[in-house]
C-alpha cells in the first residue's frame, strides 16, 4: 500500500505539472489579446501567476518522491535516512518557493536569488548524476539515468523561461498604466516563451514513458 501511494503521488506530480502548465499556456493568450478589456487581461495575468505555482510545486516535489521510489525499490542502494533528508530539503525549498509567490518578492530579492541558486545546483547535480550513470560509474539502471538528465533539462528550461519572461512584469505594469508599447512587449515576451514551455511538455512525456517502460 505504501508503495502504491508513493507511486500515485509521483504520478499526480506529473498530472498537476502538465495541467498547471496548460492553464498558464491558455491564460497567456488572453493576456496577449489586445482586443480584450485591460482589466480582464490583468486579471488573467494574476491567474497565470497563481496557476503556475502548480508546475513550480510539482518540479520541487518530483525530487523527493522520485528519490524515495528509487531507494524503496532498490534502484539506489542508500540508507533510509537519506529519504528523510531528501524530504526535509524538498519541503524547505517548497516553502521558499511559496513564500516568494505570496510575498511577490522582487526579482532582485535575496529570496529569489537563493531560489535561483538552488535551481542551478539541482540542475548540475541531476545532470552530473545522469551522466555518471550513463558512463557506468554508478550501476544505476538506464531509465533512471535518463530521467535524471530529463529532470535536469526541465530545470534548465524553466530557468530559460524565467529569462525570456523577464520583461513580462514590467510590460504588464505598462499595460496597467496605459502605455502605448505595452501590447507589443507582452506579445513578444509570451511568444518567445511558448516554445520553451512546449519543450518542457515533451521532456515530461519522455520521463513518463521511461518510468513506464523502465529500460535497463
C-alpha positions as CSV (number, residue, x, y, z in Angstrom):
1,X,0.0,0.0,0.0
2,X,2.8,2.4,0.9
3,X,4.5,1.8,-2.4
4,X,1.2,2.3,-4.3
5,X,0.5,5.6,-2.5
6,X,4.0,6.9,-3.2
7,X,3.7,5.9,-6.9
8,X,0.3,7.7,-7.0
9,X,1.8,10.8,-5.6
10,X,4.6,10.7,-8.2
11,X,2.1,10.3,-10.9
12,X,-0.1,13.2,-9.6
13,X,3.0,15.4,-9.7
14,X,3.1,14.8,-13.5
15,X,-0.6,15.4,-13.8
16,X,-0.5,18.8,-11.9
17,X,2.7,19.8,-13.7
18,X,1.2,19.4,-17.1
19,X,-2.2,20.6,-16.1
20,X,-0.9,23.7,-14.5
21,X,1.3,24.4,-17.5
22,X,-1.7,24.0,-19.8
23,X,-3.7,26.5,-17.7
24,X,-0.9,29.0,-17.8
25,X,-0.4,28.5,-21.5
26,X,-4.1,29.3,-22.2
27,X,-4.0,32.3,-19.9
28,X,-1.0,33.7,-21.8
29,X,-3.2,34.1,-25.0
30,X,-5.8,36.0,-23.0
31,X,-3.1,38.3,-21.6
32,X,-1.6,39.0,-25.1
33,X,-5.0,39.6,-26.7
34,X,-5.2,43.4,-27.4
35,X,-9.0,43.2,-28.2
36,X,-9.9,42.2,-24.6
37,X,-10.6,44.6,-21.8
38,X,-7.5,45.8,-19.9
39,X,-8.9,44.6,-16.5
40,X,-9.6,41.2,-17.9
41,X,-6.0,40.9,-19.2
42,X,-4.5,41.9,-16.0
43,X,-6.8,39.5,-14.1
44,X,-5.6,36.7,-16.4
45,X,-2.0,37.7,-15.6
46,X,-2.8,37.3,-11.9
47,X,-4.5,33.9,-12.6
48,X,-1.4,32.8,-14.6
49,X,0.8,33.5,-11.7
50,X,-1.3,31.5,-9.3
51,X,-1.8,28.6,-11.7
52,X,1.9,28.5,-12.5
53,X,2.5,27.5,-8.8
54,X,1.2,24.0,-9.7
55,X,4.1,23.2,-12.0
56,X,6.6,25.0,-9.7
57,X,5.4,22.9,-6.8
58,X,5.4,19.7,-8.9
59,X,9.0,20.4,-10.0
60,X,10.2,20.6,-6.5
61,X,8.2,17.6,-5.2
62,X,9.5,15.5,-8.1
63,X,12.9,15.3,-6.4
64,X,11.9,13.7,-3.0
65,X,9.1,11.5,-4.5
66,X,11.4,10.1,-7.2
67,X,14.3,9.7,-4.8
68,X,12.1,7.8,-2.3
69,X,10.8,5.5,-5.0
70,X,14.3,4.8,-6.3
71,X,15.5,3.9,-2.8
72,X,12.4,1.9,-1.8
73,X,12.6,-0.2,-5.0
74,X,16.3,-0.8,-4.7
75,X,17.5,1.2,-7.7
76,X,19.6,3.3,-5.3
77,X,21.5,1.5,-2.6
78,X,21.1,4.1,0.2
79,X,20.1,4.1,3.8
80,X,16.5,5.2,4.5
81,X,17.9,8.2,6.4
82,X,18.6,9.8,3.1
83,X,14.9,9.7,2.3
84,X,14.3,11.9,5.4
85,X,17.0,14.3,4.3
86,X,15.5,14.5,0.7
87,X,12.1,15.3,2.0
88,X,13.4,17.8,4.5
89,X,15.3,19.6,1.8
90,X,12.4,19.4,-0.6
91,X,9.9,20.8,1.8
92,X,12.2,23.7,2.8
93,X,12.6,24.5,-0.9
94,X,8.9,24.3,-1.5
95,X,8.2,26.6,1.5
96,X,10.7,29.1,0.0
97,X,9.0,29.0,-3.4
98,X,5.6,29.7,-1.9
99,X,6.9,32.5,0.2
100,X,8.4,34.1,-2.9
101,X,5.0,33.8,-4.6
102,X,2.8,35.0,-1.7
103,X,5.1,37.9,-0.9
104,X,5.5,38.9,-4.6
105,X,9.3,39.0,-3.9
106,X,11.2,41.3,-6.4
107,X,13.5,39.6,-9.0
108,X,16.5,41.1,-7.2
109,X,15.4,40.0,-3.7
110,X,17.6,37.6,-1.6
111,X,14.8,35.0,-1.6
112,X,14.7,34.9,-5.4
113,X,18.5,34.8,-5.7
114,X,18.7,31.9,-3.3
115,X,15.9,30.0,-5.1
116,X,17.8,30.6,-8.4
117,X,21.0,29.2,-6.8
118,X,19.1,26.1,-5.7
119,X,17.8,25.5,-9.2
120,X,21.2,25.8,-10.8
121,X,22.6,23.5,-8.2
122,X,19.8,21.0,-8.7
123,X,20.3,21.0,-12.5
124,X,24.1,20.5,-12.0
125,X,23.7,17.6,-9.6
126,X,21.0,15.9,-11.6
127,X,23.0,16.3,-14.8
128,X,26.2,15.0,-13.2
129,X,24.4,12.0,-11.7
130,X,22.8,11.1,-15.0
131,X,26.0,11.4,-17.0
132,X,27.9,9.4,-14.4
133,X,25.3,6.7,-14.6
134,X,25.5,6.5,-18.3
135,X,29.2,6.2,-18.1
136,X,28.8,3.2,-15.8
137,X,30.2,4.8,-12.7
138,X,27.1,4.2,-10.5
139,X,25.4,1.0,-11.6
140,X,22.0,2.7,-11.8
141,X,19.5,1.4,-14.4
142,X,19.4,3.2,-17.7
143,X,15.9,4.6,-17.3
144,X,16.9,6.3,-14.0
145,X,20.0,7.9,-15.6
146,X,17.9,9.2,-18.5
147,X,15.2,10.5,-16.1
148,X,17.9,12.4,-14.1
149,X,19.1,14.1,-17.3
150,X,15.5,14.9,-18.4
151,X,14.7,16.5,-15.0
152,X,17.9,18.5,-15.2
153,X,16.8,19.7,-18.7
154,X,13.4,20.6,-17.2
155,X,15.1,22.7,-14.5
156,X,17.3,24.4,-17.1
157,X,14.4,25.1,-19.5
158,X,12.4,26.6,-16.5
159,X,15.4,28.9,-15.9
160,X,15.3,29.8,-19.6
161,X,11.5,30.6,-19.3
162,X,12.4,33.0,-16.4
163,X,14.9,34.8,-18.6
164,X,12.5,35.0,-21.6
165,X,9.7,36.4,-19.4
166,X,11.9,39.0,-17.6
167,X,10.1,41.8,-19.3
168,X,6.6,40.5,-18.8
169,X,6.2,42.0,-15.3
170,X,7.3,45.5,-16.4
171,X,5.2,45.1,-19.6
172,X,2.1,44.3,-17.5
173,X,2.8,47.4,-15.4
174,X,3.0,49.4,-18.7
175,X,-0.4,47.9,-19.6
176,X,-1.9,48.9,-16.3
177,X,-0.6,52.5,-16.9
178,X,-2.0,52.6,-20.4
179,X,1.4,52.9,-22.1
180,X,1.3,52.5,-25.9
181,X,4.1,49.9,-26.2
182,X,2.6,47.5,-23.6
183,X,0.8,45.3,-26.1
184,X,3.9,44.7,-28.3
185,X,6.1,44.0,-25.2
186,X,3.6,41.5,-23.8
187,X,3.1,39.7,-27.1
188,X,6.8,39.5,-27.7
189,X,7.6,38.2,-24.2
190,X,5.0,35.5,-24.3
191,X,5.6,34.4,-27.9
192,X,9.3,33.7,-27.4
193,X,8.4,31.7,-24.2
194,X,5.9,29.3,-25.6
195,X,8.4,27.1,-27.4
196,X,10.3,26.6,-24.2
197,X,7.1,25.6,-22.4
198,X,6.3,23.1,-25.2
199,X,9.8,21.6,-24.8
200,X,9.1,21.1,-21.1
201,X,5.9,19.2,-22.0
202,X,7.9,16.9,-24.4
203,X,10.5,16.3,-21.7
204,X,7.9,15.3,-19.1
205,X,6.2,12.9,-21.6
206,X,9.6,11.3,-22.2
207,X,10.2,11.0,-18.5
208,X,6.8,9.4,-18.0
209,X,7.4,6.9,-20.9
210,X,10.7,5.9,-19.3
211,X,9.1,5.4,-15.9
212,X,6.5,3.0,-17.5
213,X,9.0,1.3,-19.9
214,X,12.0,1.1,-17.5
215,X,14.7,0.1,-20.0
216,X,17.6,-1.4,-18.1
